[in-house]
Amino acid sequence: MKPHKARMEEDRALRDAARALVKDDIDHLKGDVEEKGIVARIASSALLGATDIFEEGKELAEKHKPASYGIGAVIAAVIGWWALGGGRSDESDDEDYAWDEID
């Protein structure tokens, strides 16, 4: 056999094997989607991702406790500042509300 023809037959066999694997994967996915709906799959994936993020954050906070205390203090200060008015002036430029008008 010529080397080009042998090479072509080998490539064709590899292509056919790959095609069979892809078809099997598609059939498996179709059955899997029918068994477990897309919404349930998305919810499960999101829950796993959130769990991983929470665990990594917990590990990071345990490794760097002093830094996490400082970050927590800054976040608490920002939330407190926002809750107390956040730099809002007493004079309002907005006259759409009756309680803003001075009689």
PDB file as gemmi writes it, atoms N, CA and C in Angstrom:
CRYST1    1.000    1.000    1.000  90.00  90.00  90.00 P 1                      
ATOM      1  N   MET A   1       0.843  -1.174   0.000  1.00  0.00           N  
ATOM      2  CA  MET A   1       0.000   0.000   0.000  1.00  0.00           C  
ATOM      3  C   MET A   1       0.894   1.245   0.000  1.00  0.00           C  
ATOM      4  N   LYS A   2       0.423   2.232  -0.645  1.00  0.00           N  
ATOM      5  CA  LYS A   2       1.175   3.484  -0.685  1.00  0.00           C  
ATOM      6  C   LYS A   2       1.109   4.145   0.683  1.00  0.00           C  
ATOM      7  N   PRO A   3       2.162   4.874   1.059  1.00  0.00           N  
ATOM      8  CA  PRO A   3       2.167   5.502   2.385  1.00  0.00           C  
ATOM      9  C   PRO A   3       1.042   6.525   2.571  1.00  0.00           C  
ATOM     10  N   HIS A   4       0.674   7.240   1.500  1.00  0.00           N  
ATOM     11  CA  HIS A   4      -0.400   8.223   1.619  1.00  0.00           C  
ATOM     12  C   HIS A   4      -1.740   7.543   1.873  1.00  0.00           C  
ATOM     13  N   LYS A   5      -1.954   6.406   1.198  1.00  0.00           N  
ATOM     14  CA  LYS A   5      -3.220   5.703   1.366  1.00  0.00           C  
ATOM     15  C   LYS A   5      -3.316   5.097   2.771  1.00  0.00           C  
ATOM     16  N   ALA A   6      -2.214   4.553   3.270  1.00  0.00           N  
ATOM     17  CA  ALA A   6      -2.200   3.988   4.625  1.00  0.00           C  
ATOM     18  C   ALA A   6      -2.454   5.091   5.654  1.00  0.00           C  
ATOM     19  N   ARG A   7      -1.823   6.226   5.439  1.00  0.00           N  
ATOM     20  CA  ARG A   7      -2.018   7.365   6.358  1.00  0.00           C  
ATOM     21  C   ARG A   7      -3.475   7.827   6.344  1.00  0.00           C  
ATOM     22  N   MET A   8      -4.080   7.865   5.145  1.00  0.00           N  
ATOM     23  CA  MET A   8      -5.463   8.286   5.016  1.00  0.00           C  
ATOM     24  C   MET A   8      -6.402   7.299   5.724  1.00  0.00           C  
ATOM     25  N   GLU A   9      -6.120   6.011   5.605  1.00  0.00           N  
ATOM     26  CA  GLU A   9      -6.956   5.019   6.291  1.00  0.00           C  
ATOM     27  C   GLU A   9      -6.823   5.121   7.809  1.00  0.00           C  
ATOM     28  N   GLU A  10      -5.614   5.378   8.291  1.00  0.00           N  
ATOM     29  CA  GLU A  10      -5.423   5.571   9.735  1.00  0.00           C  
ATOM     30  C   GLU A  10      -6.183   6.806  10.219  1.00  0.00           C  
ATOM     31  N   ASP A  11      -6.075   7.888   9.467  1.00  0.00           N  
ATOM     32  CA  ASP A  11      -6.789   9.109   9.830  1.00  0.00           C  
ATOM     33  C   ASP A  11      -8.294   8.905   9.807  1.00  0.00           C  
ATOM     34  N   ARG A  12      -8.777   8.161   8.823  1.00  0.00           N  
ATOM     35  CA  ARG A  12     -10.209   7.885   8.730  1.00  0.00           C  
ATOM     36  C   ARG A  12     -10.673   7.048   9.926  1.00  0.00           C  
ATOM     37  N   ALA A  13      -9.867   6.078  10.341  1.00  0.00           N  
ATOM     38  CA  ALA A  13     -10.220   5.257  11.502  1.00  0.00           C  
ATOM     39  C   ALA A  13     -10.262   6.115  12.768  1.00  0.00           C  
ATOM     40  N   LEU A  14      -9.286   7.014  12.918  1.00  0.00           N  
ATOM     41  CA  LEU A  14      -9.287   7.917  14.075  1.00  0.00           C  
ATOM     42  C   LEU A  14     -10.501   8.833  14.047  1.00  0.00           C  
ATOM     43  N   ARG A  15     -10.846   9.341  12.872  1.00  0.00           N  
ATOM     44  CA  ARG A  15     -12.018  10.218  12.736  1.00  0.00           C  
ATOM     45  C   ARG A  15     -13.290   9.479  13.117  1.00  0.00           C  
ATOM     46  N   ASP A  16     -13.424   8.249  12.637  1.00  0.00           N  
ATOM     47  CA  ASP A  16     -14.625   7.467  12.946  1.00  0.00           C  
ATOM     48  C   ASP A  16     -14.723   7.155  14.436  1.00  0.00           C  
ATOM     49  N   ALA A  17     -13.583   6.862  15.059  1.00  0.00           N  
ATOM     50  CA  ALA A  17     -13.580   6.591  16.500  1.00  0.00           C  
ATOM     51  C   ALA A  17     -13.972   7.846  17.274  1.00  0.00           C  
ATOM     52  N   ALA A  18     -13.445   8.995  16.867  1.00  0.00           N  
ATOM     53  CA  ALA A  18     -13.794  10.249  17.532  1.00  0.00           C  
ATOM     54  C   ALA A  18     -15.267  10.579  17.341  1.00  0.00           C  
ATOM     55  N   ARG A  19     -15.778  10.346  16.143  1.00  0.00           N  
ATOM     56  CA  ARG A  19     -17.200  10.592  15.877  1.00  0.00           C  
ATOM     57  C   ARG A  19     -18.073   9.707  16.768  1.00  0.00           C  
ATOM     58  N   ALA A  20     -17.696   8.451  16.932  1.00  0.00           N  
ATOM     59  CA  ALA A  20     -18.472   7.544  17.788  1.00  0.00           C  
ATOM     60  C   ALA A  20     -18.462   8.036  19.237  1.00  0.00           C  
ATOM     61  N   LEU A  21     -17.299   8.513  19.721  1.00  0.00           N  
ATOM     62  CA  LEU A  21     -17.228   9.040  21.090  1.00  0.00           C  
ATOM     63  C   LEU A  21     -18.107  10.272  21.263  1.00  0.00           C  
ATOM     64  N   VAL A  22     -18.095  11.165  20.293  1.00  0.00           N  
ATOM     65  CA  VAL A  22     -18.917  12.375  20.374  1.00  0.00           C  
ATOM     66  C   VAL A  22     -20.394  12.012  20.369  1.00  0.00           C  
ATOM     67  N   LYS A  23     -20.781  11.080  19.509  1.00  0.00           N  
ATOM     68  CA  LYS A  23     -22.188  10.656  19.475  1.00  0.00           C  
ATOM     69  C   LYS A  23     -22.614  10.035  20.793  1.00  0.00           C  
ATOM     70  N   ASP A  24     -21.742   9.227  21.383  1.00  0.00           N  
ATOM     71  CA  ASP A  24     -22.057   8.634  22.694  1.00  0.00           C  
ATOM     72  C   ASP A  24     -22.195   9.714  23.762  1.00  0.00           C  
ATOM     73  N   ASP A  25     -21.301  10.701  23.737  1.00  0.00           N  
ATOM     74  CA  ASP A  25     -21.392  11.800  24.700  1.00  0.00           C  
ATOM     75  C   ASP A  25     -22.686  12.582  24.534  1.00  0.00           C  
ATOM     76  N   ILE A  26     -23.081  12.846  23.300  1.00  0.00           N  
ATOM     77  CA  ILE A  26     -24.321  13.578  23.048  1.00  0.00           C  
ATOM     78  C   ILE A  26     -25.519  12.790  23.542  1.00  0.00           C  
ATOM     79  N   ASP A  27     -25.541  11.487  23.268  1.00  0.00           N  
ATOM     80  CA  ASP A  27     -26.641  10.651  23.751  1.00  0.00           C  
ATOM     81  C   ASP A  27     -26.687  10.629  25.274  1.00  0.00           C  
ATOM     82  N   HIS A  28     -25.519  10.562  25.899  1.00  0.00           N  
ATOM     83  CA  HIS A  28     -25.457  10.570  27.367  1.00  0.00           C  
ATOM     84  C   HIS A  28     -25.981  11.886  27.924  1.00  0.00           C  
ATOM     85  N   LEU A  29     -25.584  13.004  27.313  1.00  0.00           N  
ATOM     86  CA  LEU A  29     -26.058  14.313  27.771  1.00  0.00           C  
ATOM     87  C   LEU A  29     -27.562  14.458  27.592  1.00  0.00           C  
ATOM     88  N   LYS A  30     -28.086  13.975  26.465  1.00  0.00           N  
ATOM     89  CA  LYS A  30     -29.530  14.056  26.249  1.00  0.00           C  
ATOM     90  C   LYS A  30     -30.281  13.291  27.329  1.00  0.00           C  
ATOM     91  N   GLY A  31     -29.819  12.112  27.648  1.00  0.00           N  
ATOM     92  CA  GLY A  31     -30.458  11.330  28.704  1.00  0.00           C  
ATOM     93  C   GLY A  31     -30.312  11.975  30.059  1.00  0.00           C  
ATOM     94  N   ASP A  32     -29.155  12.563  30.298  1.00  0.00           N  
ATOM     95  CA  ASP A  32     -28.898  13.212  31.579  1.00  0.00           C  
ATOM     96  C   ASP A  32     -29.761  14.454  31.752  1.00  0.00           C  
ATOM     97  N   VAL A  33     -29.963  15.221  30.676  1.00  0.00           N  
ATOM     98  CA  VAL A  33     -30.795  16.425  30.749  1.00  0.00           C  
ATOM     99  C   VAL A  33     -32.251  16.042  30.969  1.00  0.00           C  
ATOM    100  N   GLU A  34     -32.680  14.960  30.353  1.00  0.00           N  
ATOM    101  CA  GLU A  34     -34.060  14.507  30.571  1.00  0.00           C  
ATOM    102  C   GLU A  34     -34.259  14.047  32.008  1.00  0.00           C  
ATOM    103  N   GLU A  35     -33.229  13.417  32.567  1.00  0.00           N  
ATOM    104  CA  GLU A  35     -33.318  12.923  33.941  1.00  0.00           C  
ATOM    105  C   GLU A  35     -33.323  14.070  34.950  1.00  0.00           C  
ATOM    106  N   LYS A  36     -32.428  15.030  34.750  1.00  0.00           N  
ATOM    107  CA  LYS A  36     -32.318  16.171  35.653  1.00  0.00           C  
ATOM    108  C   LYS A  36     -32.450  17.420  34.799  1.00  0.00           C  
ATOM    109  N   GLY A  37     -33.462  18.227  35.052  1.00  0.00           N  
ATOM    110  CA  GLY A  37     -33.759  19.386  34.228  1.00  0.00           C  
ATOM    111  C   GLY A  37     -32.650  20.423  34.207  1.00  0.00           C  
ATOM    112  N   ILE A  38     -32.732  21.300  33.240  1.00  0.00           N  
ATOM    113  CA  ILE A  38     -31.711  22.326  33.070  1.00  0.00           C  
ATOM    114  C   ILE A  38     -31.705  23.284  34.258  1.00  0.00           C  
ATOM    115  N   VAL A  39     -32.889  23.677  34.735  1.00  0.00           N  
ATOM    116  CA  VAL A  39     -32.963  24.613  35.865  1.00  0.00           C  
ATOM    117  C   VAL A  39     -32.336  23.991  37.111  1.00  0.00           C  
ATOM    118  N   ALA A  40     -32.634  22.723  37.352  1.00  0.00           N  
ATOM    119  CA  ALA A  40     -32.052  22.046  38.511  1.00  0.00           C  
ATOM    120  C   ALA A  40     -30.541  21.937  38.365  1.00  0.00           C  
ATOM    121  N   ARG A  41     -30.085  21.718  37.165  1.00  0.00           N  
ATOM    122  CA  ARG A  41     -28.647  21.619  36.917  1.00  0.00           C  
ATOM    123  C   ARG A  41     -27.955  22.965  37.162  1.00  0.00           C  
ATOM    124  N   ILE A  42     -28.572  24.057  36.714  1.00  0.00           N  
ATOM    125  CA  ILE A  42     -28.003  25.392  36.923  1.00  0.00           C  
ATOM    126  C   ILE A  42     -27.985  25.720  38.416  1.00  0.00           C  
ATOM    127  N   ALA A  43     -29.079  25.406  39.110  1.00  0.00           N  
ATOM    128  CA  ALA A  43     -29.146  25.681  40.548  1.00  0.00           C  
ATOM    129  C   ALA A  43     -28.081  24.884  41.291  1.00  0.00           C  
ATOM    130  N   SER A  44     -27.910  23.638  40.920  1.00  0.00           N  
ATOM    131  CA  SER A  44     -26.906  22.796  41.566  1.00  0.00           C  
ATOM    132  C   SER A  44     -25.504  23.343  41.324  1.00  0.00           C  
ATOM    133  N   SER A  45     -25.244  23.758  40.094  1.00  0.00           N  
ATOM    134  CA  SER A  45     -23.933  24.311  39.754  1.00  0.00           C  
ATOM    135  C   SER A  45     -23.678  25.614  40.517  1.00  0.00           C  
ATOM    136  N   ALA A  46     -24.687  26.461  40.598  1.00  0.00           N  
ATOM    137  CA  ALA A  46     -24.537  27.728  41.321  1.00  0.00           C  
ATOM    138  C   ALA A  46     -24.292  27.470  42.807  1.00  0.00           C  
ATOM    139  N   LEU A  47     -25.000  26.501  43.369  1.00  0.00           N  
ATOM    140  CA  LEU A  47     -24.817  26.176  44.785  1.00  0.00           C  
ATOM    141  C   LEU A  47     -23.409  25.657  45.043  1.00  0.00           C  
ATOM    142  N   LEU A  48     -22.906  24.797  44.147  1.00  0.00           N  
ATOM    143  CA  LEU A  48     -21.546  24.295  44.314  1.00  0.00           C  
ATOM    144  C   LEU A  48     -20.526  25.423  44.213  1.00  0.00           C  
ATOM    145  N   GLY A  49     -20.742  26.334  43.271  1.00  0.00           N  
ATOM    146  CA  GLY A  49     -19.833  27.472  43.124  1.00  0.00           C  
ATOM    147  C   GLY A  49     -19.848  28.371  44.342  1.00  0.00           C  
ATOM    148  N   ALA A  50     -21.042  28.647  44.863  1.00  0.00           N  
ATOM    149  CA  ALA A  50     -21.156  29.498  46.047  1.00  0.00           C  
ATOM    150  C   ALA A  50     -20.504  28.831  47.255  1.00  0.00           C  
ATOM    151  N   THR A  51     -20.676  27.536  47.371  1.00  0.00           N  
ATOM    152  CA  THR A  51     -20.065  26.798  48.482  1.00  0.00           C  
ATOM    153  C   THR A  51     -18.546  26.874  48.391  1.00  0.00           C  
ATOM    154  N   ASP A  52     -18.008  26.690  47.178  1.00  0.00           N  
ATOM    155  CA  ASP A  52     -16.557  26.769  46.993  1.00  0.00           C  
ATOM    156  C   ASP A  52     -16.024  28.156  47.343  1.00  0.00           C  
ATOM    157  N   ILE A  53     -16.731  29.193  46.906  1.00  0.00           N  
ATOM    158  CA  ILE A  53     -16.294  30.559  47.191  1.00  0.00           C  
ATOM    159  C   ILE A  53     -16.322  30.822  48.692  1.00  0.00           C  
ATOM    160  N   PHE A  54     -17.381  30.364  49.366  1.00  0.00           N  
ATOM    161  CA  PHE A  54     -17.494  30.557  50.805  1.00  0.00           C  
ATOM    162  C   PHE A  54     -16.361  29.840  51.538  1.00  0.00           C  
ATOM    163  N   GLU A  55     -16.072  28.597  51.137  1.00  0.00           N  
ATOM    164  CA  GLU A  55     -15.007  27.836  51.795  1.00  0.00           C  
ATOM    165  C   GLU A  55     -13.641  28.480  51.572  1.00  0.00           C  
ATOM    166  N   GLU A  56     -13.387  28.963  50.345  1.00  0.00           N  
ATOM    167  CA  GLU A  56     -12.115  29.625  50.080  1.00  0.00           C  
ATOM    168  C   GLU A  56     -11.993  30.923  50.879  1.00  0.00           C  
ATOM    169  N   GLY A  57     -13.088  31.664  50.988  1.00  0.00           N  
ATOM    170  CA  GLY A  57     -13.071  32.889  51.784  1.00  0.00           C  
ATOM    171  C   GLY A  57     -12.815  32.606  53.251  1.00  0.00           C  
ATOM    172  N   LYS A  58     -13.419  31.530  53.740  1.00  0.00           N  
ATOM    173  CA  LYS A  58     -13.216  31.141  55.131  1.00  0.00           C  
ATOM    174  C   LYS A  58     -11.756  30.755  55.381  1.00  0.00           C  
ATOM    175  N   GLU A  59     -11.183  29.979  54.464  1.00  0.00           N  
ATOM    176  CA  GLU A  59      -9.778  29.592  54.613  1.00  0.00           C  
ATOM    177  C   GLU A  59      -8.866  30.816  54.559  1.00  0.00           C  
ATOM    178  N   LEU A  60      -9.158  31.731  53.647  1.00  0.00           N  
ATOM    179  CA  LEU A  60      -8.350  32.937  53.516  1.00  0.00           C  
ATOM    180  C   LEU A  60      -8.437  33.787  54.777  1.00  0.00           C  
ATOM    181  N   ALA A  61      -9.638  33.910  55.333  1.00  0.00           N  
ATOM    182  CA  ALA A  61      -9.811  34.691  56.556  1.00  0.00           C  
ATOM    183  C   ALA A  61      -9.076  34.044  57.726  1.00  0.00           C  
ATOM    184  N   GLU A  62      -9.064  32.703  57.776  1.00  0.00           N  
ATOM    185  CA  GLU A  62      -8.358  32.024  58.861  1.00  0.00           C  
ATOM    186  C   GLU A  62      -6.848  32.189  58.727  1.00  0.00           C  
ATOM    187  N   LYS A  63      -6.351  32.211  57.486  1.00  0.00           N  
ATOM    188  CA  LYS A  63      -4.915  32.373  57.275  1.00  0.00           C  
ATOM    189  C   LYS A  63      -4.456  33.794  57.610  1.00  0.00           C  
ATOM    190  N   HIS A  64      -5.304  34.762  57.318  1.00  0.00           N  
ATOM    191  CA  HIS A  64      -4.922  36.164  57.477  1.00  0.00           C  
ATOM    192  C   HIS A  64      -5.888  36.874  58.417  1.00  0.00           C  
ATOM    193  N   LYS A  65      -5.958  36.424  59.652  1.00  0.00           N  
ATOM    194  CA  LYS A  65      -6.900  36.991  60.617  1.00  0.00           C  
ATOM    195  C   LYS A  65      -6.740  38.487  60.826  1.00  0.00           C  
ATOM    196  N   PRO A  66      -5.555  39.016  61.077  1.00  0.00           N  
ATOM    197  CA  PRO A  66      -5.450  40.469  61.295  1.00  0.00           C  
ATOM    198  C   PRO A  66      -5.940  41.282  60.099  1.00  0.00           C  
ATOM    199  N   ALA A  67      -5.630  40.829  58.910  1.00  0.00           N  
ATOM    200  CA  ALA A  67      -6.090  41.541  57.715  1.00  0.00           C  
ATOM    201  C   ALA A  67      -7.604  41.465  57.596  1.00  0.00           C  
ATOM    202  N   SER A  68      -8.175  40.310  57.929  1.00  0.00           N  
ATOM    203  CA  SER A  68      -9.632  40.170  57.817  1.00  0.00           C  
ATOM    204  C   SER A  68     -10.331  41.048  58.853  1.00  0.00           C  
ATOM    205  N   TYR A  69      -9.707  41.240  60.014  1.00  0.00           N  
ATOM    206  CA  TYR A  69     -10.308  42.140  60.999  1.00  0.00           C  
ATOM    207  C   TYR A  69     -10.304  43.575  60.470  1.00  0.00           C  
ATOM    208  N   GLY A  70      -9.205  43.967  59.853  1.00  0.00           N  
ATOM    209  CA  GLY A  70      -9.123  45.314  59.294  1.00  0.00           C  
ATOM    210  C   GLY A  70     -10.124  45.518  58.172  1.00  0.00           C  
ATOM    211  N   ILE A  71     -10.270  44.530  57.301  1.00  0.00           N  
ATOM    212  CA  ILE A  71     -11.241  44.629  56.207  1.00  0.00           C  
ATOM    213  C   ILE A  71     -12.654  44.693  56.768  1.00  0.00           C  
ATOM    214  N   GLY A  72     -12.921  43.895  57.794  1.00  0.00           N  
ATOM    215  CA  GLY A  72     -14.240  43.925  58.430  1.00  0.00           C  
ATOM    216  C   GLY A  72     -14.532  45.271  59.059  1.00  0.00           C  
ATOM    217  N   ALA A  73     -13.506  45.876  59.675  1.00  0.00           N  
ATOM    218  CA  ALA A  73     -13.690  47.191  60.293  1.00  0.00           C  
ATOM    219  C   ALA A  73     -13.973  48.256  59.239  1.00  0.00           C  
ATOM    220  N   VAL A  74     -13.287  48.189  58.121  1.00  0.00           N  
ATOM    221  CA  VAL A  74     -13.519  49.162  57.042  1.00  0.00           C  
ATOM    222  C   VAL A  74     -14.924  48.991  56.478  1.00  0.00           C  
ATOM    223  N   ILE A  75     -15.336  47.760  56.251  1.00  0.00           N  
ATOM    224  CA  ILE A  75     -16.691  47.505  55.731  1.00  0.00           C  
ATOM    225  C   ILE A  75     -17.739  48.002  56.724  1.00  0.00           C  
ATOM    226  N   ALA A  76     -17.527  47.740  58.017  1.00  0.00           N  
ATOM    227  CA  ALA A  76     -18.467  48.209  59.030  1.00  0.00           C  
ATOM    228  C   ALA A  76     -18.520  49.733  59.067  1.00  0.00           C  
ATOM    229  N   ALA A  77     -17.371  50.387  58.914  1.00  0.00           N  
ATOM    230  CA  ALA A  77     -17.340  51.857  58.920  1.00  0.00           C  
ATOM    231  C   ALA A  77     -18.082  52.419  57.714  1.00  0.00           C  
ATOM    232  N   VAL A  78     -17.901  51.814  56.566  1.00  0.00           N  
ATOM    233  CA  VAL A  78     -18.595  52.286  55.361  1.00  0.00           C  
ATOM    234  C   VAL A  78     -20.093  52.097  55.498  1.00  0.00           C  
ATOM    235  N   ILE A  79     -20.516  50.953  56.011  1.00  0.00           N  
ATOM    236  CA  ILE A  79     -21.951  50.696  56.199  1.00  0.00           C  
ATOM    237  C   ILE A  79     -22.525  51.666  57.228  1.00  0.00           C  
ATOM    238  N   GLY A  80     -21.794  51.910  58.307  1.00  0.00           N  
ATOM    239  CA  GLY A  80     -22.254  52.864  59.318  1.00  0.00           C  
ATOM    240  C   GLY A  80     -22.361  54.265  58.757  1.00  0.00           C  
ATOM    241  N   TRP A  81     -21.361  54.692  57.986  1.00  0.00           N  
ATOM    242  CA  TRP A  81     -21.387  56.013  57.359  1.00  0.00           C  
ATOM    243  C   TRP A  81     -22.587  56.136  56.427  1.00  0.00           C  
ATOM    244  N   TRP A  82     -22.823  55.086  55.636  1.00  0.00           N  
ATOM    245  CA  TRP A  82     -23.961  55.093  54.710  1.00  0.00           C  
ATOM    246  C   TRP A  82     -25.289  55.133  55.479  1.00  0.00           C  
ATOM    247  N   ALA A  83     -25.379  54.364  56.566  1.00  0.00           N  
ATOM    248  CA  ALA A  83     -26.623  54.302  57.341  1.00  0.00           C  
ATOM    249  C   ALA A  83     -26.919  55.628  58.041  1.00  0.00           C  
ATOM    250  N   LEU A  84     -25.880  56.380  58.383  1.00  0.00           N  
ATOM    251  CA  LEU A  84     -26.076  57.658  59.081  1.00  0.00           C  
ATOM    252  C   LEU A  84     -26.254  58.841  58.141  1.00  0.00           C  
ATOM    253  N   GLY A  85     -26.328  58.601  56.880  1.00  0.00           N  
ATOM    254  CA  GLY A  85     -26.599  59.680  55.944  1.00  0.00           C  
ATOM    255  C   GLY A  85     -25.578  59.799  54.846  1.00  0.00           C  
ATOM    256  N   GLY A  86     -24.450  59.263  55.004  1.00  0.00           N  
ATOM    257  CA  GLY A  86     -23.459  59.178  53.958  1.00  0.00           C  
ATOM    258  C   GLY A  86     -23.021  60.497  53.350  1.00  0.00           C  
ATOM    259  N   GLY A  87     -22.762  61.525  54.144  1.00  0.00           N  
ATOM    260  CA  GLY A  87     -22.257  62.781  53.617  1.00  0.00           C  
ATOM    261  C   GLY A  87     -23.308  63.629  52.929  1.00  0.00           C  
ATOM    262  N   ARG A  88     -24.526  63.337  53.195  1.00  0.00           N  
ATOM    263  CA  ARG A  88     -25.630  64.088  52.603  1.00  0.00           C  
ATOM    264  C   ARG A  88     -25.726  65.441  53.288  1.00  0.00           C  
ATOM    265  N   SER A  89     -25.906  66.485  52.511  1.00  0.00           N  
ATOM    266  CA  SER A  89     -26.040  67.814  53.114  1.00  0.00           C  
ATOM    267  C   SER A  89     -27.485  68.021  53.578  1.00  0.00           C  
ATOM    268  N   ASP A  90     -27.661  68.986  54.499  1.00  0.00           N  
ATOM    269  CA  ASP A  90     -29.009  69.256  55.009  1.00  0.00           C  
ATOM    270  C   ASP A  90     -29.871  69.945  53.963  1.00  0.00           C  
ATOM    271  N   GLU A  91     -29.251  70.698  53.081  1.00  0.00           N  
ATOM    272  CA  GLU A  91     -30.007  71.391  52.041  1.00  0.00           C  
ATOM    273  C   GLU A  91     -30.203  70.456  50.858  1.00  0.00           C  
ATOM    274  N   SER A  92     -31.424  70.426  50.384  1.00  0.00           N  
ATOM    275  CA  SER A  92     -31.743  69.543  49.274  1.00  0.00           C  
ATOM    276  C   SER A  92     -31.921  70.358  48.005  1.00  0.00           C  
ATOM    277  N   ASP A  93     -31.348  69.897  46.920  1.00  0.00           N  
ATOM    278  CA  ASP A  93     -31.532  70.553  45.629  1.00  0.00           C  
ATOM    279  C   ASP A  93     -32.826  70.098  44.976  1.00  0.00           C  
ATOM    280  N   ASP A  94     -33.398  69.044  45.476  1.00  0.00           N  
ATOM    281  CA  ASP A  94     -34.588  68.455  44.883  1.00  0.00           C  
ATOM    282  C   ASP A  94     -35.834  69.033  45.548  1.00  0.00           C  
ATOM    283  N   GLU A  95     -36.680  69.722  44.797  1.00  0.00           N  
ATOM    284  CA  GLU A  95     -37.882  70.329  45.363  1.00  0.00           C  
ATOM    285  C   GLU A  95     -39.142  69.569  44.989  1.00  0.00           C  
ATOM    286  N   ASP A  96     -39.003  68.294  44.658  1.00  0.00           N  
ATOM    287  CA  ASP A  96     -40.160  67.499  44.247  1.00  0.00           C  
ATOM    288  C   ASP A  96     -41.026  67.062  45.418  1.00  0.00           C  
ATOM    289  N   TYR A  97     -40.508  67.112  46.617  1.00  0.00           N  
ATOM    290  CA  TYR A  97     -41.240  66.590  47.751  1.00  0.00           C  
ATOM    291  C   TYR A  97     -41.731  67.718  48.646  1.00  0.00           C  
ATOM    292  N   ALA A  98     -42.903  67.552  49.193  1.00  0.00           N  
ATOM    293  CA  ALA A  98     -43.518  68.583  50.038  1.00  0.00           C  
ATOM    294  C   ALA A  98     -42.695  68.811  51.298  1.00  0.00           C  
ATOM    295  N   TRP A  99     -42.074  67.787  51.851  1.00  0.00           N  
ATOM    296  CA  TRP A  99     -41.364  67.963  53.110  1.00  0.00           C  
ATOM    297  C   TRP A  99     -40.022  68.667  52.909  1.00  0.00           C  
ATOM    298  N   ASP A 100     -39.563  68.814  51.644  1.00  0.00           N  
ATOM    299  CA  ASP A 100     -38.345  69.553  51.373  1.00  0.00           C  
ATOM    300  C   ASP A 100     -38.572  71.053  51.307  1.00  0.00           C  
ATOM    301  N   GLU A 101     -39.810  71.463  51.103  1.00  0.00           N  
ATOM    302  CA  GLU A 101     -40.109  72.885  50.931  1.00  0.00           C  
ATOM    303  C   GLU A 101     -40.126  73.571  52.287  1.00  0.00           C  
ATOM    304  N   ILE A 102     -39.560  74.762  52.329  1.00  0.00           N  
ATOM    305  CA  ILE A 102     -39.552  75.556  53.562  1.00  0.00           C  
ATOM    306  C   ILE A 102     -40.591  76.659  53.359  1.00  0.00           C  
ATOM    307  N   ASP A 103     -41.583  76.697  54.244  1.00  0.00           N  
ATOM    308  CA  ASP A 103     -42.649  77.720  54.146  1.00  0.00           C  
ATOM    309  C   ASP A 103     -42.357  78.879  55.038  1.00  0.00           C  
TER     310      ASP A 103                                                      
END                                                                             
